[in-house]
Amino acid sequence: MSKLGSENRDDLSARQFAFPKQRKEPLEDARHVRNAVARFNQVQGVTDDERDEAWTRIKTAAKKFDVELHEGSWRELRKSPE
């Protein structure tokens, strides 16, 4: 997979992002889904409700791209060091 450039990123619809309002964490393929999970706790300026919705989108994308998730909820993700 090539890196998602700003031009291609701008072409994605908002619903192709884990956080559509902020257009953060694209979910266009398996690698992006894994990256969205890895970086999930680094996203700032979002509410827990937005995180719940983002996790639902990530789970849907993970199923679509055959990515195994070991966590049932984003609350189970390891906290990133501050």
C-alpha positions as CSV (number, residue, x, y, z in Angstrom):
1,M,0.0,0.0,0.0
2,S,1.3,3.4,-0.8
3,K,1.1,6.3,1.6
4,L,-2.2,8.1,1.5
5,G,-1.4,11.5,0.1
6,S,-3.3,14.7,1.0
7,E,-5.0,14.7,-2.5
8,N,-6.2,11.1,-2.2
9,R,-7.2,11.7,1.5
10,D,-9.3,14.7,0.4
11,D,-11.1,12.5,-2.1
12,L,-12.3,10.1,0.6
13,S,-15.8,10.5,1.9
14,A,-16.1,11.4,5.6
15,R,-17.6,8.0,6.4
16,Q,-14.3,6.4,5.3
17,F,-12.7,7.7,8.5
18,A,-12.9,6.4,12.0
19,F,-13.4,10.0,13.1
20,P,-15.4,11.5,10.2
21,K,-16.0,15.0,11.6
22,Q,-12.2,15.5,12.2
23,R,-11.3,13.4,9.1
24,K,-8.9,11.4,11.2
25,E,-7.8,7.7,10.8
26,P,-8.8,6.6,7.3
27,L,-10.2,3.1,7.0
28,E,-9.6,2.3,3.4
29,D,-7.7,-1.0,3.7
30,A,-6.4,-3.5,6.2
31,R,-3.2,-1.5,6.9
32,H,-5.1,1.7,7.6
33,V,-7.4,-0.2,9.9
34,R,-4.5,-1.6,11.9
35,N,-3.0,1.9,12.0
36,A,-6.2,3.4,13.3
37,V,-6.3,0.9,16.1
38,A,-2.7,1.6,17.0
39,R,-3.1,5.3,17.0
40,F,-6.6,5.4,18.5
41,N,-5.6,6.8,21.9
42,Q,-3.5,9.5,20.2
43,V,-6.6,11.2,18.7
44,Q,-7.3,14.4,20.7
45,G,-10.3,16.6,20.9
46,V,-13.0,13.9,20.6
47,T,-15.6,12.8,23.1
48,D,-16.1,9.3,24.4
49,D,-19.3,9.2,22.3
50,E,-17.2,10.0,19.2
51,R,-14.7,7.3,20.3
52,D,-17.6,4.8,20.6
53,E,-18.8,5.6,17.1
54,A,-15.2,5.5,15.7
55,W,-14.7,2.1,17.3
56,T,-17.9,0.8,15.7
57,R,-16.6,2.0,12.3
58,I,-13.2,0.4,13.0
59,K,-14.8,-2.9,13.8
60,T,-16.9,-2.8,10.6
61,A,-13.8,-2.0,8.5
62,A,-11.8,-4.7,10.4
63,K,-14.4,-7.3,9.4
64,K,-14.5,-6.1,5.8
65,F,-10.7,-6.3,5.5
66,D,-10.3,-9.4,7.6
67,V,-8.3,-7.7,10.4
68,E,-8.5,-9.5,13.7
69,L,-9.2,-7.3,16.7
70,H,-8.2,-8.5,20.1
71,E,-10.1,-5.8,22.0
72,G,-13.9,-5.7,22.3
73,S,-13.9,-2.0,23.1
74,W,-11.6,0.9,22.6
75,R,-11.4,1.1,26.4
76,E,-9.4,-2.1,26.3
77,L,-6.6,-0.5,24.2
78,R,-3.3,0.2,26.0
79,K,-2.9,3.8,27.0
80,S,-0.2,5.6,25.1
81,P,2.5,7.3,27.3
82,E,1.9,11.0,27.8
